[in-house]
Amino acid sequence: QAKLVLGDNISQATQFVTSGAAQAGITALSLALAPEVAQQSGNYWLIPANLHAPLKQRMVLLKSAQPSAKALFEYLQTPAAKALLAKYGFSA
């Protein structure tokens, strides 16, 4: 435990591993699969789903959103966008 380093957020924890400041770490699958991280790090192992509560992320579109935000919201609901998100570790 004397060698345990905690990141302030998931990005910092990932940076500790990719920079070599830590030999291993827990990060998001989406970050582990990102090309910038995948080329710098070694192997990854998925923590079994029965060992943790689901980590849910949500998308919100404000009533005052600009047209570009509305377009992104609509795009992210398409099969193409869902396939891209799945490629990088996100699931429905």
Phi and psi restraints in degrees (value plus and minus 20) as a CYANA .aco file:
   2 ALA   PHI     -85.8   -45.8
   2 ALA   PSI     -42.2    -2.2
   3 LYS   PHI    -118.7   -78.7
   3 LYS   PSI     -16.6    23.4
   4 LEU   PHI     -93.9   -53.9
   4 LEU   PSI     109.5   149.5
   5 VAL   PHI    -140.9  -100.9
   5 VAL   PSI     110.4   150.4
   6 LEU   PHI    -128.7   -88.7
   6 LEU   PSI     111.1   151.1
   7 GLY   PHI    -103.7   -63.7
   7 GLY   PSI     135.6   175.6
   8 ASP   PHI     -91.5   -51.5
   8 ASP   PSI     -43.5    -3.5
   9 ASN   PHI    -176.7  -136.7
   9 ASN   PSI     155.4   195.4
  10 ILE   PHI     -84.6   -44.6
  10 ILE   PSI     -54.8   -14.8
  11 SER   PHI     -85.7   -45.7
  11 SER   PSI     -61.7   -21.7
  12 GLN   PHI     -88.0   -48.0
  12 GLN   PSI     -59.3   -19.3
  13 ALA   PHI     -80.5   -40.5
  13 ALA   PSI     -61.6   -21.6
  14 THR   PHI     -84.7   -44.7
  14 THR   PSI     -60.7   -20.7
  15 GLN   PHI     -83.0   -43.0
  15 GLN   PSI     -56.8   -16.8
  16 PHE   PHI     -78.5   -38.5
  16 PHE   PSI     -61.6   -21.6
  17 VAL   PHI     -93.1   -53.1
  17 VAL   PSI     -67.1   -27.1
  18 THR   PHI     -87.8   -47.8
  18 THR   PSI     -46.5    -6.5
  19 SER   PHI    -105.1   -65.1
  19 SER   PSI     -31.3     8.7
  20 GLY   PHI      70.3   110.3
  20 GLY   PSI     -19.0    21.0
  21 ALA   PHI     -89.8   -49.8
  21 ALA   PSI     -41.2    -1.2
  22 ALA   PHI    -153.2  -113.2
  22 ALA   PSI     124.7   164.7
  23 GLN   PHI    -101.3   -61.3
  23 GLN   PSI     -41.2    -1.2
  24 ALA   PHI    -176.1  -136.1
  24 ALA   PSI     142.3   182.3
  25 GLY   PHI    -186.2  -146.2
  25 GLY   PSI     146.7   186.7
  26 ILE   PHI    -126.9   -86.9
  26 ILE   PSI     105.7   145.7
  27 THR   PHI    -163.5  -123.5
  27 THR   PSI     157.2   197.2
  28 ALA   PHI     -96.1   -56.1
  28 ALA   PSI     122.6   162.6
  29 LEU   PHI     -77.7   -37.7
  29 LEU   PSI     -58.4   -18.4
  30 SER   PHI     -80.3   -40.3
  30 SER   PSI     -55.3   -15.3
  31 LEU   PHI     -95.1   -55.1
  31 LEU   PSI     -59.8   -19.8
  32 ALA   PHI     -81.8   -41.8
  32 ALA   PSI     -53.0   -13.0
  33 LEU   PHI    -106.8   -66.8
  33 LEU   PSI     -32.1     7.9
  34 ALA   PHI     -81.3   -41.3
  34 ALA   PSI     114.6   154.6
  35 PRO   PHI     -72.3   -32.3
  35 PRO   PSI     -59.0   -19.0
  36 GLU   PHI     -84.9   -44.9
  36 GLU   PSI     -53.3   -13.3
  37 VAL   PHI    -105.8   -65.8
  37 VAL   PSI     -64.2   -24.2
  38 ALA   PHI     -78.5   -38.5
  38 ALA   PSI     -56.5   -16.5
  39 GLN   PHI     -94.3   -54.3
  39 GLN   PSI     -40.6    -0.6
  40 GLN   PHI    -117.5   -77.5
  40 GLN   PSI     -45.1    -5.1
  41 SER   PHI    -123.2   -83.2
  41 SER   PSI     151.7   191.7
  42 GLY   PHI    -110.2   -70.2
  42 GLY   PSI    -141.0  -101.0
  43 ASN   PHI    -109.5   -69.5
  43 ASN   PSI     141.6   181.6
  44 TYR   PHI    -151.8  -111.8
  44 TYR   PSI     135.5   175.5
  45 TRP   PHI    -153.7  -113.7
  45 TRP   PSI     109.5   149.5
  46 LEU   PHI     -97.4   -57.4
  46 LEU   PSI     108.5   148.5
  47 ILE   PHI     -91.8   -51.8
  47 ILE   PSI     104.7   144.7
  48 PRO   PHI     -74.3   -34.3
  48 PRO   PSI     119.3   159.3
  49 ALA   PHI     -79.7   -39.7
  49 ALA   PSI     -47.8    -7.8
  50 ASN   PHI     -95.8   -55.8
  50 ASN   PSI     -24.1    15.9
  51 LEU   PHI    -118.6   -78.6
  51 LEU   PSI     -19.8    20.2
  52 HIS   PHI    -174.6  -134.6
  52 HIS   PSI     138.3   178.3
  53 ALA   PHI     -92.6   -52.6
  53 ALA   PSI     132.2   172.2
  54 PRO   PHI     -78.0   -38.0
  54 PRO   PSI     121.3   161.3
  55 LEU   PHI    -123.3   -83.3
  55 LEU   PSI      77.5   117.5
  56 LYS   PHI    -114.6   -74.6
  56 LYS   PSI     117.6   157.6
  57 GLN   PHI    -140.3  -100.3
  57 GLN   PSI     124.4   164.4
  58 ARG   PHI    -145.2  -105.2
  58 ARG   PSI     140.4   180.4
  59 MET   PHI    -138.9   -98.9
  59 MET   PSI     115.3   155.3
  60 VAL   PHI    -147.9  -107.9
  60 VAL   PSI     115.2   155.2
  61 LEU   PHI    -134.8   -94.8
  61 LEU   PSI      97.3   137.3
  62 LEU   PHI     -93.1   -53.1
  62 LEU   PSI     130.4   170.4
  63 LYS   PHI     -79.3   -39.3
  63 LYS   PSI     -51.4   -11.4
  64 SER   PHI    -109.7   -69.7
  64 SER   PSI      -7.6    32.4
  65 ALA   PHI     -82.8   -42.8
  65 ALA   PSI     125.3   165.3
  66 GLN   PHI     -91.7   -51.7
  66 GLN   PSI     140.8   180.8
  67 PRO   PHI     -75.6   -35.6
  67 PRO   PSI     -56.3   -16.3
  68 SER   PHI     -85.4   -45.4
  68 SER   PSI     -57.0   -17.0
  69 ALA   PHI     -88.2   -48.2
  69 ALA   PSI     -58.7   -18.7
  70 LYS   PHI     -85.0   -45.0
  70 LYS   PSI     -59.3   -19.3
  71 ALA   PHI     -85.0   -45.0
  71 ALA   PSI     -61.7   -21.7
  72 LEU   PHI     -83.4   -43.4
  72 LEU   PSI     -64.3   -24.3
  73 PHE   PHI     -75.7   -35.7
  73 PHE   PSI     -67.1   -27.1
  74 GLU   PHI     -87.4   -47.4
  74 GLU   PSI     -61.2   -21.2
  75 TYR   PHI     -81.3   -41.3
  75 TYR   PSI     -62.7   -22.7
  76 LEU   PHI     -85.2   -45.2
  76 LEU   PSI     -29.1    10.9
  77 GLN   PHI    -118.3   -78.3
  77 GLN   PSI     -19.5    20.5
  78 THR   PHI    -103.7   -63.7
  78 THR   PSI     137.7   177.7
  79 PRO   PHI     -77.6   -37.6
  79 PRO   PSI     -57.4   -17.4
  80 ALA   PHI     -83.3   -43.3
  80 ALA   PSI     -63.7   -23.7
  81 ALA   PHI     -87.9   -47.9
  81 ALA   PSI     -60.4   -20.4
  82 LYS   PHI     -83.4   -43.4
  82 LYS   PSI     -57.5   -17.5
  83 ALA   PHI     -86.2   -46.2
  83 ALA   PSI     -61.5   -21.5
  84 LEU   PHI     -84.5   -44.5
  84 LEU   PSI     -63.2   -23.2
  85 LEU   PHI     -83.1   -43.1
  85 LEU   PSI     -61.4   -21.4
  86 ALA   PHI     -82.3   -42.3
  86 ALA   PSI     -57.5   -17.5
  87 LYS   PHI     -78.0   -38.0
  87 LYS   PSI     -51.2   -11.2
  88 TYR   PHI    -126.0   -86.0
  88 TYR   PSI       5.3    45.3
  89 GLY   PHI      72.7   112.7
  89 GLY   PSI     -16.2    23.8
  90 PHE   PHI    -114.8   -74.8
  90 PHE   PSI     119.8   159.8
  91 SER   PHI    -150.5  -110.5
  91 SER   PSI     140.6   180.6
